[in-house]
Amino acid sequence: MGEFEKISNIGKVVEEQLNAIGITSYETLKELGSKAVWLKD
């Protein structure tokens, strides 16, 4: 695991999905918000 290993409820699969859409840091995830990230293609 990488950047997201410290966040509860984000495992390896979700981290890989986030990375695939360009979310590679907690800061980016926080800025965009979980709903916007979930809806992102």
C-alpha distance matrix in Angstrom:
0.0 3.7 7.0 7.1 5.7 9.4 11.0 12.5 12.9 9.8 7.8 6.0 9.5 10.4 7.7 9.0 12.4 12.2 11.4 14.2 16.6 15.9 14.1 11.6 12.3 13.2 16.7 17.2 16.2 18.6 21.3 21.4 21.2 19.5 22.7 23.0 19.4 19.9 23.2 22.0 22.5
3.7 0.0 3.8 5.6 5.8 8.7 10.5 13.0 13.9 10.7 9.8 8.5 11.5 11.4 7.9 9.5 12.6 11.4 10.1 13.5 15.4 14.0 12.0 8.9 9.2 10.6 13.7 14.4 14.1 16.4 18.8 19.3 19.5 18.5 21.8 21.7 18.2 19.4 22.6 21.0 21.8
7.0 3.8 0.0 3.8 5.8 7.3 8.7 12.0 13.3 10.2 10.8 10.4 13.0 11.8 8.3 10.7 13.0 10.7 9.9 13.7 14.7 12.8 10.1 7.0 6.0 7.1 10.1 11.2 11.1 13.0 15.4 16.3 16.6 16.1 19.6 19.4 16.2 17.9 21.1 19.6 20.9
7.1 5.6 3.8 0.0 3.8 5.4 5.5 8.4 9.5 6.5 7.8 8.5 10.9 9.2 6.5 9.9 11.6 9.6 10.1 13.7 14.5 13.4 10.2 8.3 7.2 6.6 10.4 11.3 9.9 11.7 14.8 15.3 14.8 13.6 17.2 17.6 14.5 15.7 19.1 18.3 19.9
5.7 5.8 5.8 3.8 0.0 3.8 5.5 7.6 9.2 7.0 7.0 8.0 11.3 10.6 8.4 11.5 13.8 12.6 13.0 16.3 17.7 16.8 13.9 11.7 10.7 10.1 13.7 15.1 13.6 15.0 18.3 18.9 18.1 16.6 20.1 21.0 17.8 18.5 22.1 21.6 22.9
9.4 8.7 7.3 5.4 3.8 0.0 3.8 6.5 9.4 8.4 9.7 11.5 14.5 13.1 11.3 14.7 16.5 14.7 15.5 19.0 19.8 18.7 15.3 13.3 11.3 9.5 12.8 15.0 13.5 13.9 17.4 18.6 17.5 16.4 20.1 21.2 18.6 19.5 23.2 22.9 24.8
11.0 10.5 8.7 5.5 5.5 3.8 0.0 3.8 6.5 6.0 8.5 11.2 13.3 11.2 10.2 14.0 14.9 13.1 14.7 18.0 18.3 17.6 14.1 13.0 11.0 8.5 11.9 13.6 11.3 11.7 15.4 16.2 14.5 13.1 16.7 18.2 15.8 16.4 20.1 20.3 22.4
12.5 13.0 12.0 8.4 7.6 6.5 3.8 0.0 3.8 5.5 7.9 11.4 13.1 11.3 11.5 15.1 15.8 14.7 16.8 19.6 20.0 20.0 16.6 16.0 14.4 11.9 15.2 16.6 13.8 14.1 17.9 18.2 16.0 13.9 17.1 19.2 17.0 16.8 20.6 21.3 23.4
12.9 13.9 13.3 9.5 9.2 9.4 6.5 3.8 0.0 3.8 6.2 9.9 10.7 8.8 10.1 13.4 13.5 13.1 15.7 17.9 18.4 19.0 16.0 16.0 15.2 13.1 16.4 17.0 13.7 14.7 18.3 17.8 15.4 12.6 15.3 17.6 15.3 14.4 18.1 19.2 21.0
9.8 10.7 10.2 6.5 7.0 8.4 6.0 5.5 3.8 0.0 3.8 6.9 7.9 5.8 6.4 9.8 10.3 9.8 12.0 14.4 15.2 15.7 12.7 12.6 12.3 10.8 14.4 14.7 11.7 13.5 16.8 16.3 14.5 11.9 14.8 16.4 13.5 13.0 16.8 17.1 18.7
7.8 9.8 10.8 7.8 7.0 9.7 8.5 7.9 6.2 3.8 0.0 3.8 5.6 5.5 6.1 8.6 10.1 10.6 12.2 14.3 15.9 16.6 14.2 13.6 14.0 13.4 17.1 17.2 14.6 16.8 20.0 19.3 17.9 15.1 17.8 19.2 16.0 15.2 18.8 18.9 19.8
6.0 8.5 10.4 8.5 8.0 11.5 11.2 11.4 9.9 6.9 3.8 0.0 3.8 5.6 5.1 6.1 8.7 9.9 10.4 12.2 14.6 15.3 13.6 12.6 13.9 14.3 18.0 17.6 15.6 18.3 21.1 20.3 19.5 17.0 19.5 20.3 16.7 16.2 19.5 18.9 19.1
9.5 11.5 13.0 10.9 11.3 14.5 13.3 13.1 10.7 7.9 5.6 3.8 0.0 3.8 5.4 5.1 6.3 8.7 9.9 10.6 12.9 14.5 13.3 13.3 15.1 15.6 19.0 18.0 15.7 18.7 21.2 19.7 18.8 16.0 17.9 18.6 15.1 13.9 16.9 16.5 16.4
10.4 11.4 11.8 9.2 10.6 13.1 11.2 11.3 8.8 5.8 5.5 5.6 3.8 0.0 3.8 5.4 5.0 6.1 8.5 9.7 11.0 12.5 10.7 11.4 12.7 12.7 16.0 14.8 12.2 15.1 17.6 16.1 15.1 12.2 14.2 15.0 11.6 10.6 13.9 13.7 14.3
7.7 7.9 8.3 6.5 8.4 11.3 10.2 11.5 10.1 6.4 6.1 5.1 5.4 3.8 0.0 3.8 5.4 5.1 6.1 8.5 10.2 10.6 8.6 8.2 9.7 10.4 13.8 12.9 11.0 14.1 16.5 15.5 15.1 13.0 15.6 15.8 12.1 12.3 15.5 14.5 15.2
9.0 9.5 10.7 9.9 11.5 14.7 14.0 15.1 13.4 9.8 8.6 6.1 5.1 5.4 3.8 0.0 3.8 5.4 5.1 6.1 8.9 9.9 9.3 9.2 11.8 13.3 16.3 14.8 13.4 16.9 18.7 17.3 17.5 15.3 17.4 17.1 13.3 13.3 15.9 14.4 14.0
12.4 12.6 13.0 11.6 13.8 16.5 14.9 15.8 13.5 10.3 10.1 8.7 6.3 5.0 5.4 3.8 0.0 3.8 5.4 5.1 6.7 8.9 8.6 9.9 12.5 13.6 16.3 14.1 12.3 15.8 17.4 15.3 15.3 13.0 14.4 14.0 10.3 9.9 12.2 10.9 10.6
12.2 11.4 10.7 9.6 12.6 14.7 13.1 14.7 13.1 9.8 10.6 9.9 8.7 6.1 5.1 5.4 3.8 0.0 3.8 5.4 5.5 6.4 5.0 6.8 9.1 10.2 12.5 10.3 8.6 12.3 13.8 12.0 12.3 10.6 12.6 11.9 8.1 9.0 11.5 9.8 10.5
11.4 10.1 9.9 10.1 13.0 15.5 14.7 16.8 15.7 12.0 12.2 10.4 9.9 8.5 6.1 5.1 5.4 3.8 0.0 3.8 5.4 5.0 5.0 5.2 8.6 11.0 13.1 11.0 10.5 14.3 15.3 14.0 15.1 13.9 16.0 14.8 11.1 12.4 14.5 12.1 12.1
14.2 13.5 13.7 13.7 16.3 19.0 18.0 19.6 17.9 14.4 14.3 12.2 10.6 9.7 8.5 6.1 5.1 5.4 3.8 0.0 3.8 5.5 7.3 8.6 12.2 14.4 16.3 13.6 13.0 16.8 17.5 15.4 16.6 15.3 16.5 15.0 11.5 12.3 13.5 10.8 9.7
16.6 15.4 14.7 14.5 17.7 19.8 18.3 20.0 18.4 15.2 15.9 14.6 12.9 11.0 10.2 8.9 6.7 5.5 5.4 3.8 0.0 3.8 5.9 8.6 11.7 13.6 14.7 11.5 11.0 14.7 14.8 12.4 13.9 13.0 13.9 11.7 8.6 10.0 10.7 7.6 7.0
15.9 14.0 12.8 13.4 16.8 18.7 17.6 20.0 19.0 15.7 16.6 15.3 14.5 12.5 10.6 9.9 8.9 6.4 5.0 5.5 3.8 0.0 3.8 6.0 9.0 11.6 12.3 9.1 9.8 13.4 13.2 11.6 13.8 13.6 15.2 12.8 9.8 12.2 13.2 10.0 10.2
14.1 12.0 10.1 10.2 13.9 15.3 14.1 16.6 16.0 12.7 14.2 13.6 13.3 10.7 8.6 9.3 8.6 5.0 5.0 7.3 5.9 3.8 0.0 3.8 5.9 8.0 9.1 6.2 6.4 10.0 10.5 9.4 11.1 10.9 13.2 11.5 8.2 10.9 12.8 10.3 11.7
11.6 8.9 7.0 8.3 11.7 13.3 13.0 16.0 16.0 12.6 13.6 12.6 13.3 11.4 8.2 9.2 9.9 6.8 5.2 8.6 8.6 6.0 3.8 0.0 3.8 7.1 8.6 7.2 8.0 11.2 12.1 12.1 13.6 13.5 16.3 14.9 11.7 14.2 16.4 14.1 15.1
12.3 9.2 6.0 7.2 10.7 11.3 11.0 14.4 15.2 12.3 14.0 13.9 15.1 12.7 9.7 11.8 12.5 9.1 8.6 12.2 11.7 9.0 5.9 3.8 0.0 3.8 5.3 5.4 6.5 8.7 10.1 11.1 12.3 12.8 16.1 15.0 12.3 15.0 17.5 15.7 17.5
13.2 10.6 7.1 6.6 10.1 9.5 8.5 11.9 13.1 10.8 13.4 14.3 15.6 12.7 10.4 13.3 13.6 10.2 11.0 14.4 13.6 11.6 8.0 7.1 3.8 0.0 3.8 5.4 5.0 6.0 8.5 10.0 10.3 10.8 14.4 14.1 11.8 14.3 17.1 16.1 18.5
16.7 13.7 10.1 10.4 13.7 12.8 11.9 15.2 16.4 14.4 17.1 18.0 19.0 16.0 13.8 16.3 16.3 12.5 13.1 16.3 14.7 12.3 9.1 8.6 5.3 3.8 0.0 3.8 5.5 5.1 6.1 8.7 9.8 11.6 14.9 14.0 12.4 15.6 17.8 16.5 19.2
17.2 14.4 11.2 11.3 15.1 15.0 13.6 16.6 17.0 14.7 17.2 17.6 18.0 14.8 12.9 14.8 14.1 10.3 11.0 13.6 11.5 9.1 6.2 7.2 5.4 5.4 3.8 0.0 3.8 5.4 5.1 6.2 8.3 10.1 12.9 11.2 9.6 13.0 14.8 13.1 15.7
16.2 14.1 11.1 9.9 13.6 13.5 11.3 13.8 13.7 11.7 14.6 15.6 15.7 12.2 11.0 13.4 12.3 8.6 10.5 13.0 11.0 9.8 6.4 8.0 6.5 5.0 5.5 3.8 0.0 3.8 5.6 5.4 5.9 6.7 9.9 9.1 7.1 10.1 12.5 11.6 14.5
18.6 16.4 13.0 11.7 15.0 13.9 11.7 14.1 14.7 13.5 16.8 18.3 18.7 15.1 14.1 16.9 15.8 12.3 14.3 16.8 14.7 13.4 10.0 11.2 8.7 6.0 5.1 5.4 3.8 0.0 3.8 5.6 5.2 7.2 10.4 10.2 9.5 12.3 14.6 14.2 17.5
21.3 18.8 15.4 14.8 18.3 17.4 15.4 17.9 18.3 16.8 20.0 21.1 21.2 17.6 16.5 18.7 17.4 13.8 15.3 17.5 14.8 13.2 10.5 12.1 10.1 8.5 6.1 5.1 5.6 3.8 0.0 3.8 5.6 8.9 11.1 9.7 9.8 13.2 14.6 13.7 17.0
21.4 19.3 16.3 15.3 18.9 18.6 16.2 18.2 17.8 16.3 19.3 20.3 19.7 16.1 15.5 17.3 15.3 12.0 14.0 15.4 12.4 11.6 9.4 12.1 11.1 10.0 8.7 6.2 5.4 5.6 3.8 0.0 3.8 6.7 8.1 6.1 6.5 9.9 10.9 10.1 13.6
21.2 19.5 16.6 14.8 18.1 17.5 14.5 16.0 15.4 14.5 17.9 19.5 18.8 15.1 15.1 17.5 15.3 12.3 15.1 16.6 13.9 13.8 11.1 13.6 12.3 10.3 9.8 8.3 5.9 5.2 5.6 3.8 0.0 3.8 5.6 5.6 6.3 8.7 10.3 10.8 14.5
19.5 18.5 16.1 13.6 16.6 16.4 13.1 13.9 12.6 11.9 15.1 17.0 16.0 12.2 13.0 15.3 13.0 10.6 13.9 15.3 13.0 13.6 10.9 13.5 12.8 10.8 11.6 10.1 6.7 7.2 8.9 6.7 3.8 0.0 3.8 5.6 5.1 6.0 8.6 9.9 13.3
22.7 21.8 19.6 17.2 20.1 20.1 16.7 17.1 15.3 14.8 17.8 19.5 17.9 14.2 15.6 17.4 14.4 12.6 16.0 16.5 13.9 15.2 13.2 16.3 16.1 14.4 14.9 12.9 9.9 10.4 11.1 8.1 5.6 3.8 0.0 3.8 5.4 5.1 6.3 8.6 12.2
23.0 21.7 19.4 17.6 21.0 21.2 18.2 19.2 17.6 16.4 19.2 20.3 18.6 15.0 15.8 17.1 14.0 11.9 14.8 15.0 11.7 12.8 11.5 14.9 15.0 14.1 14.0 11.2 9.1 10.2 9.7 6.1 5.6 5.6 3.8 0.0 3.8 5.5 5.2 6.1 9.9
19.4 18.2 16.2 14.5 17.8 18.6 15.8 17.0 15.3 13.5 16.0 16.7 15.1 11.6 12.1 13.3 10.3 8.1 11.1 11.5 8.6 9.8 8.2 11.7 12.3 11.8 12.4 9.6 7.1 9.5 9.8 6.5 6.3 5.1 5.4 3.8 0.0 3.8 5.4 5.1 8.5
19.9 19.4 17.9 15.7 18.5 19.5 16.4 16.8 14.4 13.0 15.2 16.2 13.9 10.6 12.3 13.3 9.9 9.0 12.4 12.3 10.0 12.2 10.9 14.2 15.0 14.3 15.6 13.0 10.1 12.3 13.2 9.9 8.7 6.0 5.1 5.5 3.8 0.0 3.8 5.6 8.3
23.2 22.6 21.1 19.1 22.1 23.2 20.1 20.6 18.1 16.8 18.8 19.5 16.9 13.9 15.5 15.9 12.2 11.5 14.5 13.5 10.7 13.2 12.8 16.4 17.5 17.1 17.8 14.8 12.5 14.6 14.6 10.9 10.3 8.6 6.3 5.2 5.4 3.8 0.0 3.8 6.5
22.0 21.0 19.6 18.3 21.6 22.9 20.3 21.3 19.2 17.1 18.9 18.9 16.5 13.7 14.5 14.4 10.9 9.8 12.1 10.8 7.6 10.0 10.3 14.1 15.7 16.1 16.5 13.1 11.6 14.2 13.7 10.1 10.8 9.9 8.6 6.1 5.1 5.6 3.8 0.0 3.8
22.5 21.8 20.9 19.9 22.9 24.8 22.4 23.4 21.0 18.7 19.8 19.1 16.4 14.3 15.2 14.0 10.6 10.5 12.1 9.7 7.0 10.2 11.7 15.1 17.5 18.5 19.2 15.7 14.5 17.5 17.0 13.6 14.5 13.3 12.2 9.9 8.5 8.3 6.5 3.8 0.0
